[in-house]
Amino acid sequence: MAFVLGCEKLSVEFPTKQVLAEVSLGVNDGDRIGIVGRNGDGKSTLLSALAGVLEPTGGRVLRKGGTTVGLLGQSDGLRDDDSVGRAIVGDAPEYEWAGSARIRDILDGLVSDIPWDAPVGTLSGGQRRRVDLARLLVGEWDVLALDEPTNHLDVRAITWLANHLKGRWRAGQGVLLVVTHDRWFLDEVCTGMWEVHDGRVEPFEGGFSAYILQRVERDRLAALAEQKRQNAVRRELAWLSRGARARSTKPKFHVKAAQALIADVPPLRNELELKRMAMARLGKQVVDLEFVTVRFPPRGEGAPAKTVLDGVEWIIGPGDRYGIVGDNGAGKTTLLKVIEGALAPTAGRVKIGKTVRFAVLSQHLDSLSQFGDDRVRQVIGRYSRRVMLDGKEQTPAQLLERLGFSKADLNEPVCDLSGGQKRRLALMLILLDEPNVLVLDEPGNDLDTDMLAAVEDLLDAWPGTLLLVTHDRYLMERVTDHQFALVNGKIVHLPGGVQDYLDMTAEPGAAQAGAGVKGAPAASKAARSATGAAAAGSQAAGDGAGGDGETKLSGGEIRALRKAMQSAERKMETLRGKIEATQQAMLSVDPTDFQALGAKQAEIDELQEKLEELEAEWLEAAEALGE
């Protein structure tokens, strides 16, 4: 592979801290690298230095001649008086961008709901982020450097972005460097990982799952010095290796090795015990929604009223852990307000149990504004009570330690804390208030992967009803037991998790190709339709298989493969049970009866052979699905 980008003895030092110390790295054509590490350890600094926008203190950045680098920073450089269209495509003639299938796909995937002629200054923060991302992606770059690209994107937009990046370049071409805390996204698009810590950068092969496996082994060898960190990572590994994502990952590790590492790790949650404790605190009734409808009046003359919830029936019981997904603007926040009793429905009834005590962690952390310049030590000093977690009493100081606060952090004013520290402090204060129904709205924002794991560990031991709204697929399926989607005003159960929601809301490819950007000129829409039809024709002829020549599967083929995988999983579980039972039966056989022992062993060998055949079938289906 050809060298594209790198650095030699790169150092970056700020007045109060050295972030990077003599780092040497190389990036080759075709690399897809995810960058992880704790908040403040230098992930964004490394990305900016490699992109050429930050001058290093020492060392040098190396770049092959003619290499172009596109950087998505954490803040955008858009001009408020530009229109959305000008911000994205600049002064390019309409026929140039409207005639490009790639650009149309980017516009449809990111900004189809934003008026084309709207001034940038009138957009929300999330809309500006999507416009800036679209601006970057329409360009032609050898290297894409993305800093938190999934911020403000909903689940469908994140999935679209992952698919776009996987198909943007041909195999072995282009370079992707991405800083994100979205672990599903890292596993989906990355083939290598860099961990930034203590001024160094440590490379790992494979996506996030492989990184976790390798890091566990590294920490295990480090033994006692890293014991606390190792335990947290091993619990994370337990989730990874017990789910379908781990079985379908393709690093150089065998699933059996992972299973051996987690053999002594207890289940993430004792669901029966948590239910029992929740019942004791909540009684039998928590919240019942009976034919709840919420309509908002029309925004303008002649505009229709907007129905956000339409005859919703939903029972939320003690100890239930529910995740809620849906597009931006679908009404998730409205649903939470109705559940809390903060918003009266237009029709229907909301029954809230008498013992229910709500606590809400909002996206904007409004609860911390009251503390102003107070130091963290002063804030937690107002709480003398202890809380029960994992069957043990926890003091406020112990909770802070579990959430990654050091002794030095205790002297920091609340207003000077980083975004991730504020979110962790707000969560701790909520738990100290001892609610029995916890509502979390994007709790993973601003948290690095280690702190996400710590928060997940804390929530695993929390005995109460949990409602979670997040676009982080990994966090959603890790922390909750059941997932629901808000679609067209209805609550829909998702037995297969977030993937069920994506399958349910997926649009046919032809419809996507014909979809236009809201407010775009009619001529450009017609051009898009015509070129979309041409693209469909070439795809039918075999040219539309996506940059690297892979054939796209139809919806029916995907469903059939998933069904085959589920069937194989059930059969494998049955065979494992039979093997274990036969092995137990061997223990009761007379040790001198070689014929009986041989028969049992032959039976085990036959079952093991069938199990290996099913594993091969499962892996073939997973490979076909690209998982």
C-alpha positions as CSV (number, residue, x, y, z in Angstrom):
1,M,0.0,0.0,0.0
2,A,1.2,3.5,-0.8
3,F,2.1,5.9,1.9
4,V,-0.3,9.0,2.0
5,L,0.1,10.8,5.3
6,G,1.9,10.6,8.6
7,C,4.1,12.3,11.1
8,E,7.5,12.0,12.5
9,K,8.3,12.7,16.2
10,L,5.3,15.0,16.3
11,S,4.9,17.0,19.6
12,V,2.2,19.5,20.5
13,E,2.5,21.4,23.8
14,F,0.2,24.0,25.3
15,P,1.1,26.4,28.1
16,T,-0.3,24.1,30.8
17,K,0.0,20.6,29.2
18,Q,1.9,18.6,26.7
19,V,-0.7,16.8,24.6
20,L,1.5,14.8,22.2
21,A,5.1,13.7,22.7
22,E,7.2,12.6,19.8
23,V,4.5,10.7,18.0
24,S,5.4,8.9,14.8
25,L,2.6,7.4,12.6
26,G,2.0,6.4,9.0
27,V,-1.3,6.2,7.0
28,N,-1.5,4.2,3.8
29,D,-4.0,4.4,0.9
30,G,-7.2,2.5,1.9
31,D,-6.8,3.0,5.7
32,R,-10.0,3.6,7.7
33,I,-8.8,4.7,11.2
34,G,-10.9,5.5,14.2
35,I,-9.3,7.7,16.9
36,V,-10.3,7.1,20.6
37,G,-9.1,8.2,24.0
38,R,-10.2,10.1,27.0
39,N,-11.6,13.6,26.8
40,G,-8.6,16.1,26.7
41,D,-6.0,13.5,25.7
42,G,-5.4,15.1,22.3
43,K,-7.6,13.3,19.7
44,S,-8.8,16.5,18.0
45,T,-5.3,18.0,18.4
46,L,-3.8,15.0,16.5
47,L,-6.4,15.2,13.8
48,S,-5.8,19.0,13.3
49,A,-2.1,18.5,13.1
50,L,-2.3,15.8,10.5
51,A,-4.8,17.9,8.5
52,G,-2.3,20.8,8.5
53,V,-4.4,23.4,10.4
54,L,-2.4,23.2,13.6
55,E,1.3,23.9,13.7
56,P,3.1,21.3,15.9
57,T,5.6,22.4,18.6
58,G,8.1,19.8,17.4
59,G,8.6,17.2,14.7
60,R,6.9,17.3,11.3
61,V,3.9,16.2,9.4
62,L,4.6,14.2,6.2
63,R,2.3,14.2,3.2
64,K,2.6,12.7,-0.3
65,G,2.8,15.3,-3.0
66,G,-0.6,16.4,-4.3
67,T,-2.6,14.8,-1.4
68,T,-5.8,16.7,-0.6
69,V,-7.2,16.7,3.0
70,G,-10.7,17.6,4.0
71,L,-11.3,18.4,7.7
72,L,-14.6,18.5,9.5
73,G,-13.8,20.4,12.8
74,Q,-15.9,20.6,15.9
75,S,-17.0,24.1,14.9
76,D,-17.9,25.2,11.4
77,G,-16.6,28.2,9.4
78,L,-19.9,28.8,7.6
79,R,-20.9,32.4,6.9
80,D,-24.3,33.4,8.3
81,D,-25.4,35.4,5.3
82,D,-24.8,32.6,2.8
83,S,-27.7,30.5,1.7
84,V,-27.7,26.7,2.4
85,G,-27.1,26.0,-1.3
86,R,-24.2,28.4,-1.6
87,A,-22.6,27.1,1.6
88,I,-22.6,23.5,0.3
89,V,-21.9,23.8,-3.5
90,G,-20.5,27.4,-3.6
91,D,-20.7,29.1,-7.0
92,A,-20.7,25.9,-9.0
93,P,-23.3,26.0,-11.9
94,E,-26.4,24.1,-11.1
95,Y,-26.0,21.6,-13.9
96,E,-22.7,20.5,-12.4
97,W,-23.9,19.5,-9.0
98,A,-27.5,18.5,-10.0
99,G,-26.1,16.1,-12.6
100,S,-23.9,14.3,-10.1
101,A,-25.4,11.2,-8.5
102,R,-22.9,11.3,-5.7
103,I,-23.7,14.9,-4.8
104,R,-27.5,14.3,-5.0
105,D,-27.1,11.3,-2.7
106,I,-25.2,13.5,-0.2
107,L,-27.9,16.2,-0.3
108,D,-30.7,13.7,0.1
109,G,-29.0,12.0,2.9
110,L,-28.1,15.1,5.0
111,V,-30.1,18.2,4.1
112,S,-33.3,17.1,2.3
113,D,-35.4,18.7,5.1
114,I,-33.5,22.1,5.1
115,P,-34.8,24.8,2.7
116,W,-32.2,25.3,0.0
117,D,-32.4,29.1,0.0
118,A,-32.5,29.6,3.8
119,P,-29.7,31.8,5.3
120,V,-27.2,29.8,7.3
121,G,-27.6,32.2,10.2
122,T,-31.3,31.1,10.7
123,L,-30.4,27.4,11.1
124,S,-30.2,25.5,14.3
125,G,-26.9,24.1,15.6
126,G,-27.8,20.6,14.3
127,Q,-28.8,21.9,10.9
128,R,-25.6,23.9,10.6
129,R,-23.6,20.8,11.4
130,R,-25.3,18.8,8.7
131,V,-24.8,21.6,6.1
132,D,-21.1,21.8,7.1
133,L,-20.8,18.0,6.7
134,A,-22.5,18.1,3.3
135,R,-20.2,20.9,2.2
136,L,-17.2,18.7,3.0
137,L,-18.5,15.5,1.5
138,V,-19.4,17.0,-1.9
139,G,-15.7,17.8,-2.4
140,E,-13.2,15.4,-3.8
141,W,-10.6,14.5,-1.1
142,D,-7.8,11.9,-0.8
143,V,-8.1,12.1,3.0
144,L,-11.2,12.8,5.0
145,A,-10.5,13.9,8.6
146,L,-13.8,14.0,10.6
147,D,-14.1,15.2,14.2
148,E,-17.3,14.0,15.8
149,P,-19.2,13.7,12.6
150,T,-22.2,11.9,14.2
151,N,-23.0,14.8,16.6
152,H,-26.6,16.1,16.0
153,L,-27.3,13.3,13.5
154,D,-30.2,10.9,14.1
155,V,-30.0,7.2,13.7
156,R,-30.9,7.1,10.0
157,A,-28.5,9.9,9.1
158,I,-25.7,8.1,11.1
159,T,-26.4,4.9,9.2
160,W,-26.5,6.8,5.9
161,L,-23.1,8.4,6.7
162,A,-21.6,5.1,7.5
163,N,-22.8,3.6,4.3
164,H,-21.6,6.6,2.3
165,L,-18.1,6.4,3.8
166,K,-17.8,2.7,3.2
167,G,-18.7,3.2,-0.5
168,R,-17.0,6.6,-1.1
169,W,-13.8,5.2,-2.4
170,R,-12.8,2.0,-4.2
171,A,-11.2,-0.8,-2.1
172,G,-7.6,0.2,-1.3
173,Q,-8.1,3.9,-2.1
174,G,-8.8,7.0,0.0
175,V,-8.1,7.5,3.7
176,L,-10.6,8.1,6.5
177,L,-9.5,9.5,9.9
178,V,-12.4,9.8,12.4
179,V,-12.7,10.9,16.0
180,T,-16.0,9.8,17.5
181,H,-17.5,8.3,20.6
182,D,-20.1,6.4,18.6
183,R,-18.9,2.8,19.0
184,W,-21.3,1.3,16.5
185,F,-20.1,3.8,13.9
186,L,-16.4,2.9,14.7
187,D,-17.2,-0.8,14.2
188,E,-19.1,-0.1,11.0
189,V,-16.5,2.0,9.1
190,C,-13.1,1.5,10.6
191,T,-10.5,-1.2,10.0
192,G,-7.9,0.2,12.4
193,M,-7.9,2.1,15.6
194,W,-5.6,4.6,17.3
195,E,-5.8,5.1,21.1
196,V,-4.5,8.5,22.2
197,H,-3.3,8.5,25.9
198,D,-0.5,10.0,28.0
199,G,1.0,11.9,25.0
200,R,1.3,8.7,22.9
201,V,-0.7,7.1,20.2
202,E,-1.1,3.3,20.2
203,P,-2.3,1.6,17.0
204,F,-4.7,-1.5,17.0
205,E,-5.9,-3.7,14.1
206,G,-9.6,-4.0,13.4
207,G,-12.6,-2.0,14.5
208,F,-13.8,-1.0,18.0
209,S,-14.7,-4.6,19.0
210,A,-11.2,-5.8,18.0
211,Y,-9.7,-2.8,19.8
212,I,-11.5,-3.8,23.0
213,L,-10.3,-7.4,22.8
214,Q,-6.7,-6.3,22.3
215,R,-6.9,-3.7,25.0
216,V,-8.2,-6.3,27.5
217,E,-5.2,-8.5,26.8
218,R,-2.8,-5.6,27.1
219,D,-4.4,-4.7,30.5
220,R,-4.4,-8.3,31.7
221,L,-0.7,-8.5,31.1
222,A,-0.2,-5.2,32.9
223,A,-1.9,-7.0,35.9
224,L,-2.3,-5.1,39.2
225,A,-1.3,-1.6,38.1
226,E,-4.3,-1.4,35.8
227,Q,-6.8,-3.5,37.7
228,K,-9.7,-1.0,38.0
229,R,-9.4,-0.1,34.3
230,Q,-9.2,-3.8,33.3
231,N,-12.4,-4.7,35.1
232,A,-14.3,-2.0,33.4
233,V,-13.0,-3.1,30.0
234,R,-13.8,-6.7,30.7
235,R,-17.4,-5.8,31.4
236,E,-17.5,-4.0,28.1
237,L,-16.0,-7.1,26.5
238,A,-18.8,-9.2,27.9
239,W,-21.4,-7.1,26.1
240,L,-19.4,-7.2,22.8
241,S,-18.7,-10.9,22.8
242,R,-22.2,-12.0,23.7
243,G,-23.9,-10.0,21.0
244,A,-24.2,-10.6,17.2
245,R,-21.8,-7.7,16.4
246,A,-18.9,-9.6,18.1
247,R,-19.7,-12.9,16.3
248,S,-19.7,-11.1,12.9
249,T,-16.6,-9.0,13.3
250,K,-13.7,-10.2,11.3
251,P,-10.5,-9.4,13.3
252,K,-7.7,-12.0,13.9
253,F,-9.3,-13.3,17.1
254,H,-11.6,-16.3,17.6
255,V,-14.8,-15.9,19.5
256,K,-13.7,-18.8,21.8
257,A,-10.8,-16.7,23.0
258,A,-13.2,-13.9,23.9
259,Q,-15.5,-16.4,25.7
260,A,-12.6,-17.6,27.7
261,L,-11.8,-14.1,28.8
262,I,-15.3,-13.4,30.0
263,A,-16.0,-16.8,31.5
264,D,-16.0,-15.4,35.1
265,V,-17.7,-12.1,34.3
266,P,-21.3,-12.0,35.7
267,P,-24.3,-11.0,33.6
268,L,-24.4,-7.2,33.0
269,R,-27.7,-6.9,34.9
270,N,-29.6,-9.1,37.4
271,E,-32.9,-8.3,35.8
272,L,-35.0,-10.3,38.3
273,E,-33.4,-8.6,41.3
274,L,-33.6,-5.1,39.7
275,K,-37.3,-5.8,39.0
276,R,-37.9,-6.9,42.6
277,M,-36.2,-3.8,44.0
278,A,-38.1,-1.5,41.5
279,M,-41.4,-3.1,42.5
280,A,-40.6,-2.3,46.2
281,R,-39.9,1.4,45.3
282,L,-42.6,1.9,42.7
283,G,-45.5,-0.5,43.3
284,K,-47.2,-2.1,40.3
285,Q,-48.1,1.0,38.3
286,V,-45.6,3.5,36.8
287,V,-47.0,5.2,33.7
288,D,-49.9,4.0,31.5
289,L,-50.7,5.9,28.2
290,E,-54.3,5.2,27.1
291,F,-55.1,6.3,23.5
292,V,-52.9,9.4,23.9
293,T,-53.0,12.0,21.1
294,V,-51.0,15.2,20.9
295,R,-51.7,17.7,18.1
296,F,-50.0,21.1,17.8
297,P,-51.9,24.0,16.1
298,P,-50.9,25.0,12.5
299,R,-47.8,27.3,12.3
300,G,-49.2,29.5,9.5
301,E,-52.4,30.3,7.8
302,G,-53.6,27.4,5.7
303,A,-51.1,25.0,7.2
304,P,-52.4,21.8,8.7
305,A,-52.3,20.9,12.4
306,K,-49.3,18.6,13.3
307,T,-50.1,15.3,15.0
308,V,-47.1,14.2,17.0
309,L,-48.7,11.3,19.0
310,D,-51.7,9.5,17.5
311,G,-53.7,7.2,19.8
312,V,-50.7,5.9,21.6
313,E,-51.2,3.0,24.0
314,W,-48.2,2.1,26.1
315,I,-47.6,0.6,29.6
316,I,-44.4,1.4,31.4
317,G,-43.9,-0.9,34.4
318,P,-41.5,-1.0,37.4
319,G,-38.0,-1.9,36.4
320,D,-38.6,-1.6,32.6
321,R,-35.6,-0.3,30.7
322,Y,-36.9,1.1,27.4
323,G,-35.0,2.9,24.6
324,I,-36.8,5.2,22.3
325,V,-35.6,5.9,18.7
326,G,-37.0,8.1,16.0
327,D,-36.1,10.8,13.5
328,N,-35.3,14.3,14.6
329,G,-38.6,16.1,15.0
330,A,-40.6,12.8,15.3
331,G,-41.8,13.8,18.7
332,K,-39.5,11.9,21.2
333,T,-39.2,15.0,23.5
334,T,-42.9,15.5,23.3
335,L,-43.5,11.9,24.3
336,L,-41.2,12.2,27.3
337,K,-43.0,15.4,28.5
338,V,-46.4,13.6,28.2
339,I,-45.0,10.6,30.2
340,E,-43.6,13.0,32.9
341,G,-47.0,14.8,33.1
342,A,-45.4,18.1,32.0
343,L,-47.6,18.2,28.8
344,A,-51.3,17.5,28.8
345,P,-52.4,15.4,25.8
346,T,-54.9,16.7,23.3
347,A,-56.9,13.5,23.8
348,G,-56.5,10.3,25.8
349,R,-55.3,9.8,29.3
350,V,-52.0,9.5,31.1
351,K,-52.0,7.5,34.4
352,I,-49.0,8.1,36.6
353,G,-48.4,5.9,39.7
354,K,-48.7,7.6,43.1
355,T,-45.2,6.7,44.2
356,V,-43.4,7.8,40.9
357,R,-40.5,10.3,41.3
358,F,-39.2,11.4,37.9
359,A,-35.6,12.7,37.3
360,V,-34.6,14.0,33.9
361,L,-31.2,14.4,32.4
362,S,-31.7,16.8,29.5
363,Q,-29.4,17.5,26.6
364,H,-28.8,21.1,27.8
365,L,-28.0,20.3,31.4
366,D,-30.3,23.0,32.7
367,S,-30.0,21.6,36.3
368,L,-26.4,22.7,36.6
369,S,-27.0,26.4,35.9
370,Q,-28.0,27.1,39.5
371,F,-24.5,26.3,40.7
372,G,-22.7,29.0,38.8
373,D,-19.1,29.4,40.1
374,D,-19.5,26.9,42.9
375,R,-16.8,24.3,43.0
376,V,-17.5,20.6,42.6
377,R,-16.5,20.0,46.2
378,Q,-19.0,22.5,47.5
379,V,-21.8,21.0,45.3
380,I,-21.4,17.4,46.5
381,G,-20.9,18.7,50.1
382,R,-24.6,19.6,50.1
383,Y,-25.5,15.9,49.7
384,S,-25.0,13.8,52.9
385,R,-27.1,10.8,51.8
386,R,-25.8,7.6,50.3
387,V,-27.4,5.6,47.5
388,M,-27.7,1.9,47.0
389,L,-26.0,0.6,43.8
390,D,-25.0,-3.0,43.2
391,G,-26.2,-3.9,46.7
392,K,-23.7,-1.5,48.3
393,E,-24.0,2.0,49.8
394,Q,-22.2,4.6,47.7
395,T,-21.2,8.1,49.0
396,P,-21.2,11.1,46.6
397,A,-17.4,11.0,46.6
398,Q,-17.4,7.3,45.6
399,L,-19.9,8.0,42.8
400,L,-17.6,10.8,41.5
401,E,-14.7,8.5,41.5
402,R,-16.7,5.9,39.5
403,L,-17.5,8.6,37.0
404,G,-13.9,9.5,36.4
405,F,-13.4,12.6,38.6
406,S,-10.0,13.1,40.1
407,K,-9.2,14.9,43.4
408,A,-8.0,17.9,41.3
409,D,-11.4,18.1,39.6
410,L,-13.1,18.6,43.0
411,N,-11.6,22.2,43.1
412,E,-12.8,23.1,39.6
413,P,-15.8,25.6,39.4
414,V,-18.8,23.8,37.8
415,C,-19.0,26.5,35.1
416,D,-15.4,25.6,34.0
417,L,-16.0,21.8,33.7
418,S,-15.8,20.2,30.2
419,G,-19.0,19.1,28.6
420,G,-18.4,15.5,29.5
421,Q,-17.6,16.4,33.1
422,K,-20.8,18.4,33.4
423,R,-22.9,15.6,32.0
424,R,-21.4,13.1,34.5
425,L,-21.9,15.5,37.4
426,A,-25.5,16.1,36.4
427,L,-26.1,12.3,36.3
428,M,-24.6,11.8,39.7
429,L,-26.7,14.6,41.3
430,I,-29.8,13.0,39.8
431,L,-28.9,9.6,41.3
432,L,-28.3,11.2,44.7
433,D,-31.9,12.6,44.6
434,E,-33.0,9.0,44.5
435,P,-35.7,9.0,41.8
436,N,-37.4,5.8,40.8
437,V,-38.0,6.8,37.1
438,L,-35.0,8.0,35.2
439,V,-35.4,9.8,31.9
440,L,-32.1,10.3,29.9
441,D,-32.0,12.5,26.8
442,E,-28.7,11.9,24.9
443,P,-26.7,11.0,28.0
444,G,-23.7,10.0,25.9
445,N,-23.0,13.4,24.4
446,D,-19.5,14.7,25.1
447,L,-18.4,11.4,26.8
448,D,-15.4,9.4,25.7
449,T,-15.6,5.6,25.3
450,D,-14.1,4.9,28.7
451,M,-16.6,7.2,30.5
452,L,-19.5,5.8,28.5
453,A,-18.5,2.4,29.8
454,A,-18.4,3.7,33.3
455,V,-21.9,5.3,32.9
456,E,-23.2,2.1,31.5
457,D,-21.8,0.2,34.5
458,L,-23.5,2.6,36.9
459,L,-26.8,2.3,35.1
460,D,-26.6,-1.5,35.1
461,A,-26.9,-1.4,38.9
462,W,-29.6,1.3,39.1
463,P,-32.9,-0.2,40.4
464,G,-35.8,1.6,38.8
465,T,-37.5,2.4,35.5
466,L,-35.3,3.8,32.8
467,L,-36.3,5.6,29.6
468,L,-33.5,6.5,27.2
469,V,-33.5,8.6,24.1
470,T,-30.2,8.5,22.1
471,H,-28.9,8.2,18.6
472,D,-26.0,6.1,19.9
473,R,-27.0,2.6,18.7
474,Y,-24.4,0.9,20.9
475,L,-25.5,2.8,24.1
476,M,-29.2,2.2,23.3
477,E,-28.8,-1.6,23.0
478,R,-26.3,-1.9,25.8
479,V,-28.2,-0.1,28.5
480,T,-31.9,-0.9,27.7
481,D,-33.7,-4.3,27.5
482,H,-36.3,-3.3,24.9
483,Q,-36.3,-0.7,22.1
484,F,-39.2,1.2,20.7
485,A,-39.6,3.5,17.7
486,L,-41.8,6.6,17.4
487,V,-43.0,6.4,13.8
488,N,-45.8,8.5,12.4
489,G,-47.2,9.2,15.8
490,K,-47.2,5.5,16.9
491,I,-45.1,3.5,19.3
492,V,-43.7,0.4,17.6
493,H,-41.8,-2.4,19.5
494,L,-38.4,-3.3,17.9
495,P,-37.7,-7.0,18.8
496,G,-34.5,-6.9,16.7
497,G,-33.2,-3.6,18.1
498,V,-32.3,-0.5,16.1
499,Q,-31.8,-2.5,12.9
500,D,-35.5,-3.3,12.9
501,Y,-36.2,0.5,12.9
502,L,-33.8,1.1,10.0
503,D,-35.3,-1.8,8.0
504,M,-38.8,-0.5,8.7
505,T,-38.1,3.1,7.7
506,A,-35.8,2.3,4.7
507,E,-36.8,3.9,1.5
508,P,-36.5,2.1,-1.9
509,G,-33.4,3.1,-3.7
510,A,-35.3,4.5,-6.6
511,A,-37.3,6.8,-4.3
512,Q,-34.1,8.0,-2.7
513,A,-32.6,8.8,-6.1
514,G,-35.7,10.8,-7.1
515,A,-36.0,12.7,-3.8
516,G,-35.0,16.3,-4.1
517,V,-33.7,18.9,-1.7
518,K,-36.4,20.9,-0.1
519,G,-36.7,24.2,-1.8
520,A,-34.2,23.4,-4.6
521,P,-35.1,24.7,-8.1
522,A,-37.5,22.6,-10.1
523,A,-35.1,22.3,-13.0
524,S,-32.5,20.7,-10.7
525,K,-35.1,18.2,-9.4
526,A,-35.9,17.2,-13.0
527,A,-32.2,16.7,-13.7
528,R,-31.9,14.6,-10.6
529,S,-34.8,12.4,-11.7
530,A,-33.4,11.9,-15.2
531,T,-29.9,11.1,-14.0
532,G,-31.4,8.9,-11.2
533,A,-33.2,6.8,-13.8
534,A,-30.0,6.5,-15.8
535,A,-28.1,5.4,-12.7
536,A,-30.8,2.8,-12.0
537,G,-30.4,1.5,-15.5
538,S,-26.7,1.1,-15.2
539,Q,-27.1,-0.5,-11.8
540,A,-29.5,-3.1,-13.4
541,A,-26.8,-3.8,-16.0
542,G,-24.3,-4.4,-13.2
543,D,-22.5,-1.0,-13.0
544,G,-24.2,0.3,-9.9
545,A,-22.8,-2.1,-7.4
546,G,-21.1,0.6,-5.4
547,G,-17.4,1.6,-5.9
548,D,-15.7,-1.7,-5.1
549,G,-17.8,-4.0,-7.3
550,E,-19.9,-5.5,-4.5
551,T,-23.5,-6.5,-5.5
552,K,-26.2,-4.7,-3.4
553,L,-28.7,-7.1,-1.8
554,S,-32.4,-6.6,-2.2
555,G,-34.7,-6.2,0.9
556,G,-35.9,-9.8,0.5
557,E,-32.4,-11.2,0.3
558,I,-31.4,-9.3,3.4
559,R,-34.4,-10.6,5.3
560,A,-33.7,-14.2,4.1
561,L,-30.1,-13.9,5.3
562,R,-31.0,-12.5,8.7
563,K,-33.7,-15.3,9.1
564,A,-31.0,-17.9,8.2
565,M,-28.7,-16.4,10.8
566,Q,-31.4,-16.5,13.5
567,S,-32.3,-20.1,12.6
568,A,-28.6,-21.1,12.8
569,E,-28.2,-19.4,16.2
570,R,-31.2,-21.3,17.6
571,K,-29.9,-24.6,16.3
572,M,-26.4,-23.9,17.6
573,E,-27.8,-23.2,21.1
574,T,-29.7,-26.5,21.0
575,L,-26.6,-28.4,19.9
576,R,-24.4,-26.9,22.6
577,G,-27.0,-28.0,25.1
578,K,-26.9,-31.6,23.7
579,I,-23.1,-31.6,23.8
580,E,-23.1,-30.5,27.4
581,A,-25.8,-33.1,28.4
582,T,-23.8,-35.9,26.7
583,Q,-20.6,-34.8,28.5
584,Q,-22.4,-34.9,31.8
585,A,-23.8,-38.4,30.9
586,M,-20.3,-39.6,30.3
587,L,-19.4,-39.0,33.9
588,S,-21.9,-41.6,35.1
589,V,-20.6,-44.3,32.7
590,D,-18.4,-47.0,34.2
591,P,-14.8,-45.9,33.5
592,T,-13.9,-49.6,32.5
593,D,-16.8,-49.7,29.9
594,F,-14.7,-48.6,26.9
595,Q,-17.5,-49.4,24.4
596,A,-20.0,-47.2,26.2
597,L,-17.5,-44.4,26.6
598,G,-16.6,-44.7,22.9
599,A,-20.2,-44.5,21.9
600,K,-20.7,-41.3,24.0
601,Q,-17.6,-39.7,22.5
602,A,-18.7,-40.6,19.0
603,E,-22.0,-38.9,19.7
604,I,-20.2,-35.8,21.0
605,D,-18.0,-35.7,17.9
606,E,-21.0,-36.0,15.6
607,L,-22.8,-33.1,17.5
608,Q,-19.6,-31.0,17.4
609,E,-19.3,-31.5,13.6
610,K,-22.9,-30.3,13.1
611,L,-22.2,-27.3,15.3
612,E,-19.1,-26.4,13.2
613,E,-21.2,-26.7,10.0
614,L,-23.8,-24.3,11.5
615,E,-21.1,-21.9,12.5
616,A,-19.8,-21.9,9.0
617,E,-23.3,-21.2,7.6
618,W,-23.8,-18.4,10.1
619,L,-20.5,-16.8,9.2
620,E,-21.3,-17.1,5.4
621,A,-24.6,-15.3,5.9
622,A,-22.9,-12.6,8.1
623,E,-20.2,-12.1,5.4
624,A,-22.9,-11.7,2.7
625,L,-24.6,-9.0,4.8
626,G,-21.3,-7.3,5.4
627,E,-21.4,-7.6,9.2
